Amino acid sequence: MIQSPTRQDRDRLEAFFEAFSVSTSPGNSGATGSETTLSLVGHDGDVAGIVLDTTRREAGPAELLLEVAIDFGGAANPLLSALPARFVVDLDDQPVLRTIASAFLAEAKGQRCGRQVAVDRLCEVVLLLVLRLAIERGDSRPGLLAGLSHPGVQRALVAMHNHPERPWRMEDLADICGMSRSTFMATFPKVVGVTPAAYLQSWRIASGQRALLRGEAVKSAARRSGFSSPEAFSRAYARQFGHAPKEALAKAMEGRG
């Protein structure tokens, strides 16, 4: 039997930040369809709220203090499609996040040495804490956020995220969740919106894509992401992205050159 994830494994959010290169740029550049915006809003220069927006609407009546475009590493990141169109955080009851957001604003508006490094790091922390709140609040709609907030289903998701290379059986995932197989098979699609097998397949393809973008060979990417062969990976990849994985690898190597 496959063991439950250990304490050394990544948690619900770490897998996404490690698997996908989250990057930021000033303002809403609209460079790719995978971008969303993170805005700091408030009054008289004081941060009062944060808006994570995938619809590129205006931040609202509050003063817009800062806006950055967030790229979640491509459309294959399932977290992107799981986000609500607009997620608003009132910082009145979030003192830690408010302090970090204020530091983020100060660095972004300043010109001190090391500014860009500080801005990048602080933005990543702000985004992580906002996503943590989104998970903790859950979502009434079926989807990834609902799954990550479900006490049982989240365990299966974390296991798949941490170890896509493992030959997961539904019995293994059900056991990790503390459910019978039948209960797990009924609960997972009700909460996440797709079957466990479909979600695992999509995560494996995304994992393989990230390996290719790091410059790994197709064979290595297939093995790392849990496919039985490079051919099986290539077929699944082509069905989802419309081109062979070799093309993605070639572009990655071209960018490095």
matplotlib code that plots the C-alpha trace (Angstrom):
import matplotlib.pyplot as plt

x = [0.0, 1.3, 2.0, 0.3, 2.2, 4.9, 5.6, 8.4, 6.1, 4.8, 1.5, -1.6, 0.1, 3.8, 3.2, 1.8, 4.6, 7.2, 5.6, 4.7, 6.9, 4.7, 5.9, 4.8, 5.0, 3.9, 0.3, -2.0, 0.1, -2.4, 0.4, -1.1, -4.5, -3.1, -2.5, -4.6, -4.1, -3.4, -4.3, -3.7, -6.5, -7.0, -7.3, -4.7, -1.9, -2.9, -3.5, -7.1, -7.7, -6.4, -8.2, -7.2, -9.0, -9.1, -11.6, -9.4, -12.2, -11.5, -10.5, -13.6, -14.3, -11.4, -8.2, -6.0, -2.6, -0.7, -1.5, 0.6, 0.0, 0.4, 1.3, 0.7, 3.1, 0.7, -2.9, -2.0, -1.9, -5.2, -5.1, -5.7, -9.0, -10.1, -9.8, -13.0, -13.4, -12.8, -11.5, -11.5, -9.6, -10.5, -7.4, -9.1, -9.0, -5.7, -3.0, -0.1, -1.1, -1.8, 1.8, 3.3, 1.1, 2.2, 5.8, 5.2, 3.6, 6.5, 9.1, 7.2, 6.9, 10.5, 13.9, 16.2, 18.9, 17.6, 14.1, 13.2, 14.3, 12.3, 9.2, 9.3, 9.7, 7.0, 4.6, 5.0, 4.3, 1.3, -0.1, 0.6, -1.3, -4.2, -4.4, -4.3, -7.3, -9.1, -8.5, -9.5, -12.8, -13.5, -15.8, -19.4, -18.8, -17.1, -13.5, -9.9, -10.4, -13.3, -11.1, -8.2, -10.5, -12.2, -10.7, -10.6, -10.3, -7.4, -5.2, -5.7, -4.9, -1.8, -0.6, -1.1, 0.6, 3.6, 4.0, 2.5, 5.1, 3.5, 1.2, -1.8, -4.8, -8.1, -7.9, -4.7, -6.1, -9.3, -7.2, -5.2, -8.5, -9.8, -12.7, -13.9, -13.3, -17.0, -17.3, -14.1, -15.2, -18.5, -17.1, -14.1, -16.1, -18.8, -16.3, -13.6, -15.9, -13.9, -13.0, -9.8, -8.4, -9.1, -7.6, -4.5, -4.1, -4.3, -1.8, 0.6, 0.4, 1.1, 3.9, 5.4, 5.1, 7.0, 9.7, 10.0, 10.2, 13.1, 14.8, 14.3, 14.1, 10.7, 11.6, 12.6, 9.5, 7.3, 9.0, 8.9, 5.2, 4.0, 3.4, 4.1, 6.1, 7.3, 4.7, 1.8, 3.0, 3.3, -0.2, -1.8, 0.3, -0.7, -4.4, -4.3, -2.0, -2.4, 1.3, 4.0, 6.0, 9.2, 8.0, 7.8, 11.2, 12.7, 11.2, 12.6, 16.1, 15.9, 15.1, 18.1, 20.3]
y = [0.0, 3.5, 5.5, 8.7, 11.9, 12.6, 15.8, 16.4, 16.6, 19.9, 21.2, 22.4, 25.5, 24.7, 22.3, 25.1, 27.5, 24.9, 23.4, 26.7, 29.8, 32.6, 36.0, 39.6, 42.7, 46.3, 47.2, 45.0, 44.2, 41.8, 39.9, 36.5, 35.0, 33.4, 36.8, 38.2, 41.3, 41.8, 45.3, 47.1, 49.5, 51.9, 55.5, 58.3, 55.9, 53.3, 49.7, 48.7, 45.7, 43.4, 42.5, 39.4, 39.8, 37.5, 39.7, 42.9, 45.1, 48.2, 47.8, 49.7, 52.9, 52.6, 54.3, 52.1, 52.2, 49.6, 47.0, 44.2, 41.6, 38.0, 35.2, 31.8, 30.0, 29.3, 28.1, 24.6, 25.7, 24.4, 27.0, 29.7, 28.3, 27.6, 31.2, 33.1, 36.0, 38.5, 37.7, 40.6, 40.6, 43.2, 43.7, 45.0, 41.5, 40.4, 42.3, 40.1, 40.4, 44.1, 44.7, 42.7, 44.4, 47.8, 46.8, 45.6, 49.0, 50.9, 49.0, 49.3, 53.0, 53.5, 53.5, 52.0, 49.5, 45.9, 47.3, 44.8, 41.8, 43.0, 43.7, 40.3, 38.5, 40.5, 40.1, 36.4, 36.3, 38.6, 36.3, 33.2, 34.5, 35.7, 32.2, 30.7, 32.7, 31.7, 28.0, 28.5, 30.2, 27.4, 27.6, 26.5, 25.6, 22.4, 23.0, 22.9, 25.5, 23.4, 20.3, 22.0, 23.1, 19.7, 17.8, 14.5, 15.3, 17.7, 14.7, 13.0, 16.2, 16.9, 13.3, 13.6, 17.0, 15.8, 12.5, 12.4, 9.7, 7.2, 4.5, 5.7, 3.4, 4.8, 2.5, 4.2, 7.7, 6.7, 5.2, 8.4, 10.3, 7.9, 6.9, 3.8, 3.5, 4.0, 7.1, 8.6, 8.0, 9.7, 12.6, 13.6, 14.6, 16.2, 18.5, 19.0, 18.7, 16.0, 12.4, 11.6, 9.9, 13.0, 15.3, 13.1, 13.0, 16.8, 17.3, 14.8, 16.6, 20.0, 18.5, 17.1, 20.5, 22.2, 19.6, 20.4, 24.1, 23.4, 21.8, 18.1, 15.6, 14.1, 10.7, 12.3, 14.5, 11.5, 9.4, 12.3, 13.0, 9.3, 8.3, 4.7, 5.8, 8.8, 7.9, 7.9, 11.3, 12.7, 11.6, 13.1, 16.3, 16.8, 16.2, 19.0, 21.5, 20.8, 20.3, 17.7, 18.0, 18.2, 21.6, 22.9, 21.5, 23.1, 26.5, 26.1, 25.3, 28.2, 30.5, 29.3, 29.7]
z = [0.0, -0.8, 2.3, 3.3, 2.6, 5.3, 7.1, 4.7, 1.7, 0.4, 1.7, -0.1, -1.5, -1.7, -4.6, -6.8, -6.0, -6.7, -9.8, -11.5, -11.9, -10.4, -11.7, -11.4, -13.5, -12.8, -13.6, -15.8, -18.8, -20.2, -21.9, -21.5, -20.8, -17.7, -16.0, -13.2, -11.1, -7.4, -6.2, -2.9, -2.1, 0.7, 1.7, 2.2, 1.3, 4.0, 2.8, 3.7, 1.4, -1.3, -4.5, -6.6, -9.9, -12.9, -14.8, -15.1, -13.7, -11.7, -8.1, -6.8, -5.1, -2.7, -3.7, -5.9, -4.3, -6.3, -9.0, -10.3, -12.9, -11.7, -14.1, -12.6, -14.9, -17.7, -18.2, -17.1, -13.5, -12.1, -9.4, -11.9, -13.2, -9.6, -8.4, -8.1, -10.6, -7.8, -4.4, -1.9, 1.4, 4.1, 6.1, 9.3, 10.7, 9.0, 10.9, 9.7, 6.0, 6.4, 7.7, 4.9, 2.3, 3.7, 3.4, -0.2, -1.0, 0.6, -1.4, -4.6, -4.3, -3.1, -4.8, -2.2, -3.1, -3.6, -4.3, -7.0, -5.0, -2.0, -4.2, -5.8, -2.5, -0.7, -3.6, -3.5, 0.3, -0.1, -2.9, -0.9, 2.2, 0.0, -1.6, 1.9, 2.9, -0.3, 0.6, 4.2, 3.2, 0.7, -2.2, -2.5, -6.2, -7.2, -8.0, -6.7, -3.9, -2.6, -2.8, -1.0, 1.8, 2.2, 5.2, 3.4, -0.3, 0.3, 1.4, -1.9, -3.8, -1.8, -2.4, -6.2, -6.2, -4.3, -6.1, -9.6, -10.5, -8.3, -9.7, -7.8, -7.4, -6.3, -3.3, -2.2, -2.5, -0.7, 2.1, 2.4, 2.8, 5.4, 3.1, 1.5, -2.2, -3.0, -0.7, -2.2, -5.8, -5.0, -2.9, -5.0, -8.2, -6.1, -4.4, -7.2, -10.2, -12.0, -11.2, -9.4, -12.5, -14.6, -12.1, -11.7, -15.5, -15.8, -13.0, -14.5, -17.9, -16.1, -14.2, -17.4, -19.1, -16.3, -16.6, -20.3, -19.7, -17.3, -20.2, -19.3, -22.1, -23.0, -21.6, -18.3, -18.1, -18.8, -16.1, -13.6, -14.1, -13.9, -17.5, -18.5, -21.5, -23.5, -26.1, -23.6, -22.3, -25.9, -26.8, -23.6, -24.0, -27.6, -26.8, -24.2, -25.8, -29.5, -30.2, -29.3, -26.1, -28.3, -29.5, -25.9, -25.2, -28.3, -27.2, -23.7, -25.1, -27.6, -24.7, -22.8, -25.8]

ax = plt.figure().add_subplot(projection="3d")
ax.plot(x, y, z, "-o")
ax.set_aspect("equal")
plt.show()
